[in-house]
C-alpha cells in the first residue's frame, strides 16, 4: 500500500443509530455526533464538505442510514455502503474489541483507510422511484383483477364497458414495467444485483425488483436477520410448561407475499426447492408451512448470493 497516498486521504467512518449518527474523521482525529434527522444530517453534510473526504464509509445496518446516504448523493459526497461483516472481521484482525459508538465510527474510518473499498454507485433516489413504481404496479394489478372479476359476473351486454378499461390497465402495467427496467439498467450496482437474484430458477423480475427496492439490506446482514426481516423466521411460543406451535409474524409483508408466490413456481421448476418441499410434506408439514419453510431457505440463499456476488448454483441448496 502507498503510505504517502493513504496519508493524503480523508476517510470518514459513520456509526448509524436510530436517533444519532457518530462520525470520526481519519487521520484528522475529529469526532462529532448529530441527530439522525433532517436537521442533523444537513449539519453533518456541511461539516464533512469542509474536510473534502476521499470516502465516507457507513455500514449497511438496515434503513437507518438511508436518509444520510441520500443526502451524500445529493451533495456529491463520495460514500461507501460497507458490509458490517467485513468491518467486524477487520476489527477482530486488528484486535479492536472495545465497543462504543465513537470507537465504532473510528474503526469504520480505519477500515476505509486500510482496505480502500470502492465507492458505492447506488442511487438512493432510484430506490425510492423503484418502490413507488412497484406500489403503483400492485394498485394497477388489483384494479385489473377487480375488472376481470366483474367481466365474469356482469351481463355480456356490459362487457364493452369493461374491456376497454382492461386494455388501458394492461397498457399502464406494461409502461410501469418498462420504467422499472430502465431504472435498473441506469445503475451498474442495481443491474448486477438484479442479475444475481434472477439467476435463481423461480425468481422473476417482480421479486428481484421488490428485493432491491424494499430490502436494500440483502447481502449486508446475517441469514437469520434476513429471514426475520421478511417475517419467515419461526418464533417460539412458550410459557412455563406450555409449548405452543412456532409461528411466523411481523416482517415486511409485501416482500413475503411476492416470495410466497415465487415459491409456488420454484417448487415446480427448481429441483432444490422441489426436493425440500416434498421432504417437508413427507415429514407431516402442511403445504403452507412447507412453502414458508422453503421461502425461508430461499431468502437465506439469496442473501448469501448477494453477499458473495455469486450467481445461482444448485449446490447452494
URTA-V197505 format. One record per pair of residues at least 24 apart in sequence whose ideal C-beta (glycine too) atoms are under 7 Angstrom apart, sorted by the first residue. I is the first residue (numbers start at 1). GAP is how many residues later the second one is. Records with the same first field share a line. If there is no record, write none. Layout:
I: GAP ; GAP
This chain:
6: 107
9: 45 ; 104
10: 41 ; 42 ; 43 ; 44
11: 42 ; 43 ; 44 ; 46 ; 98 ; 101 ; 102
12: 36 ; 41 ; 44 ; 45 ; 97
13: 44 ; 92 ; 93 ; 94 ; 95 ; 96 ; 99
14: 42 ; 43 ; 44 ; 91 ; 94
15: 86 ; 89 ; 90 ; 93
16: 42 ; 43 ; 45 ; 48 ; 49
17: 84
18: 46
21: 47
22: 79 ; 80 ; 83
23: 82
24: 78 ; 81 ; 82 ; 85
25: 26 ; 84
26: 83 ; 84 ; 87
31: 71 ; 74
36: 28
41: 26 ; 27 ; 30
45: 26 ; 27 ; 30 ; 32
48: 29
49: 26
53: 24 ; 25
54: 24
55: 24 ; 25 ; 57 ; 64
56: 24
57: 25 ; 51 ; 52 ; 54 ; 55
59: 25 ; 28 ; 49
60: 24 ; 157 ; 160
62: 155
66: 58
69: 55
70: 54 ; 55
73: 50 ; 51 ; 52
78: 41
79: 40 ; 41
80: 32 ; 37 ; 39 ; 40
81: 39 ; 41
82: 35
83: 137 ; 224
84: 136
87: 24
90: 25
120: 69
121: 66 ; 67 ; 68
122: 65 ; 67
123: 64
126: 57 ; 60 ; 61 ; 64
127: 86 ; 89
129: 54
130: 50 ; 53 ; 79 ; 82 ; 83
131: 82 ; 83
133: 43 ; 46 ; 47
134: 75 ; 76 ; 79
136: 40
137: 36 ; 39
140: 29 ; 32 ; 33 ; 36
141: 32
143: 26
144: 25
180: 29
193: 113
196: 109 ; 110 ; 113 ; 115
197: 105
199: 112 ; 113
200: 102 ; 112
201: 65 ; 68 ; 69 ; 111
202: 60 ; 63 ; 64 ; 67 ; 68 ; 71
203: 59
204: 58
206: 52
207: 51 ; 52 ; 55
210: 44 ; 45 ; 48
211: 44
214: 38 ; 40 ; 41
215: 37 ; 40
218: 84 ; 85 ; 88
219: 84 ; 87 ; 88
221: 82
223: 77 ; 80 ; 81
226: 73 ; 74 ; 77
227: 69 ; 72 ; 73
230: 25 ; 26 ; 29 ; 69
231: 25
232: 24 ; 60 ; 63 ; 64 ; 67
233: 63
248: 44
259: 36 ; 39 ; 40
260: 31 ; 35
263: 28 ; 31 ; 32 ; 35
266: 32
267: 27
271: 43
272: 42 ; 45
273: 25
